[in-house]
């Protein structure tokens, strides 16, 4: 549902209304001007996910290493020790690493087959 606020030119606000309200956040009369100013001043700074403590470095050389990383990450999210945004980043990078390891493995296998065919 769209915000019910009408602009000075008569157009309706295009923002989505908040749950349980007919207005978006900035046109909601139940939210004070101070709160709205504070949110605008922060400008999304509160959205950044930051680790409270640095994670220890791990060595990843084989697929089972990635499995351990992902299991550990899942458990940290489930217990509230890691922000889901950080876990999402780890998952995304793990996927890229899996594809790289698969391509590397395929390349090695192809090289061995070529060596067998060439009689080396």
C-alpha positions, 0 to 999 in steps of 0.5 A: 500500500502507498503512503496516503500523504499528498504533496504540496503539488497534489501528488501522492507520496510514492513510498510504501506505507509502514505496516499498520499505518497509512503513511511511510516513515517520513510522513507518519504523524506518530513519529517525532520530527527529531526521530526522523531527523536522526534517521536522515542524519545517520543515512543508513550508517546503522545498516553496516554489519561489523564484526565485534571481534575479528574472526580467526584466519582459516586455510581452505584447500579442499572442499571439506574445508569449505564445508567446515567453514559453512557449518561454523558460519551457520551455527554462529548465525543461529546462536546470534554470534554473527550478523546474517549479512556477514554470513551471506558474504561468507556464503557468497565467497565460499560459492566462488571458491568452490567454483574455482576449486572445481575448475582447478580440479578439472584442469588437473584431471584434463592435464593427466588425461592429455599426458596419458594420451601423449604417452608421457 
